[in-house]
């Protein structure tokens, strides 16, 4: 076996092992249905878990209160071009929010995606605000999670039409909470406190996102981060739900917690596959943020605690923060970053290979804007990637052609060296040097494609822009596996294809995985099969093994791989012919079938 075949076999085997281990340990996640319904009545919300607030009276900081009996509450509607929902006057909570632009499934009649849910629903998830009592105040003097607010101004929260809630404290304080929203997914919540008493009083404003239990549609897939996400002065922190449960108990916080002090810029919240809700203090604000888990109630929390406000009699103060709750659309998030939200684009899970995933997505995004179809954009991206790698590929294929020309000379070297392997290696290296051939150069394009493959898979899996992105015909969601199936002859037979991620779906694959296997098989036929039986068997099975392994992957990724194989085949064929070596593709295909017939004949004779 010559060194070229050895190197190619090693590179191919390594690729096979990496993807095999990945597939076995982390199979593609099952498609889960988003929760999209909420009841009309609810229980009162749990208050935020205990936090320690500078200047606040010990023990008077926000704490977790037991939920009361289910009650009805008056609601303030939210109505924007992209959002609908409501704010509960009980607690003044933002706890019902639907995204008008996005349905749970591909069916246009399916419910809109709901990102926030009230207490009393299957998976409560809401934003609650308040003031932690400081000097001169007790818990009854500040608004809590069950406070009955009054609507002071406005009737429906719309773009450029805020609403204001009011609550008068028994201690002589007047609290106001104003909600405003832009044309996308950003709320601004302004908390105001006015001291009408004759005593100096103090309180610290806070904001909390509370999630009861894990999300119903949690993917639990290693390539995707789901859980708490926080930016603290330029440092990104990601904590999965299982790791939140393992945080150390912090006595001052009254729960398992991780507390971070932010000097100037930050944000914190929860991120899902395609949706995110985060609390965002204004830039330049010093505050404390925390991730918490209440074991007794199975509540995950992220919170911000702003500096204590001390008010003389007759004085007033207000604090304004933002709340993003919506889809992780790159353009929208980028615009918010340009408007001052520090490193907000990093809320998208770019992964360890961010130096590849970010530019790959950027190119794909702009191609999609120009072409208008994500499938053709993926094909165009593949062409660009192959063009960038062409110099290396050209050198590799030229080297492969020269290696074929040197085959007769190498056979002579083997005969002369006999069993002296050291002598054979020395003479072969001298031959390579004399003919200016690098046997390792054939492996480089294959090795370089592995991180590109993983990076593109990451982009296709996490980027919101691929969600429900159509190509043509049956391929209406490139983020999902191929919907066609051998089981019903790709729609010709009158029964449905197997459910995705089922055993039948893994066996009865679709059109794209089959085309992938054929493209890999044809690529092999550019060269004669190895003479070594073990090599020949591995090479013969490789395309079909990959075909079934990648059958459950996102259609967009399989489309990329088919396009990549097709371009590679064309490049290699043309370059090898330009170097005087004429690949006999049809002859190699015919000889492979002849070998199988001979092997079958020998087996029958035995």
Secondary structure as GFF3:
##gff-version 3
##sequence-region A 1 606
A	DSSP	alpha_helix	3	25	.	.	.	ID=ss1
A	DSSP	beta_strand	75	79	.	.	.	ID=ss2
A	DSSP	beta_strand	83	88	.	.	.	ID=ss3
A	DSSP	beta_strand	93	103	.	.	.	ID=ss4
A	DSSP	beta_strand	112	116	.	.	.	ID=ss5
A	DSSP	beta_strand	125	133	.	.	.	ID=ss6
A	DSSP	three_ten_helix	139	141	.	.	.	ID=ss7
A	DSSP	beta_strand	150	153	.	.	.	ID=ss8
A	DSSP	beta_strand	156	157	.	.	.	ID=ss9
A	DSSP	beta_strand	163	168	.	.	.	ID=ss10
A	DSSP	beta_strand	173	181	.	.	.	ID=ss11
A	DSSP	beta_strand	186	195	.	.	.	ID=ss12
A	DSSP	beta_strand	201	212	.	.	.	ID=ss13
A	DSSP	beta_strand	227	232	.	.	.	ID=ss14
A	DSSP	beta_strand	235	240	.	.	.	ID=ss15
A	DSSP	alpha_helix	241	244	.	.	.	ID=ss16
A	DSSP	beta_strand	249	250	.	.	.	ID=ss17
A	DSSP	beta_strand	255	262	.	.	.	ID=ss18
A	DSSP	beta_strand	266	271	.	.	.	ID=ss19
A	DSSP	beta_strand	275	281	.	.	.	ID=ss20
A	DSSP	beta_strand	287	294	.	.	.	ID=ss21
A	DSSP	beta_strand	299	311	.	.	.	ID=ss22
A	DSSP	beta_strand	316	327	.	.	.	ID=ss23
A	DSSP	alpha_helix	330	338	.	.	.	ID=ss24
A	DSSP	three_ten_helix	344	347	.	.	.	ID=ss25
A	DSSP	alpha_helix	354	371	.	.	.	ID=ss26
A	DSSP	alpha_helix	374	388	.	.	.	ID=ss27
A	DSSP	alpha_helix	390	405	.	.	.	ID=ss28
A	DSSP	alpha_helix	407	417	.	.	.	ID=ss29
A	DSSP	alpha_helix	421	435	.	.	.	ID=ss30
A	DSSP	alpha_helix	441	462	.	.	.	ID=ss31
A	DSSP	three_ten_helix	464	466	.	.	.	ID=ss32
A	DSSP	three_ten_helix	486	488	.	.	.	ID=ss33
A	DSSP	alpha_helix	503	507	.	.	.	ID=ss34
A	DSSP	alpha_helix	511	524	.	.	.	ID=ss35
A	DSSP	alpha_helix	533	549	.	.	.	ID=ss36
A	DSSP	three_ten_helix	550	552	.	.	.	ID=ss37
A	DSSP	alpha_helix	555	578	.	.	.	ID=ss38
A	DSSP	alpha_helix	585	605	.	.	.	ID=ss39
###
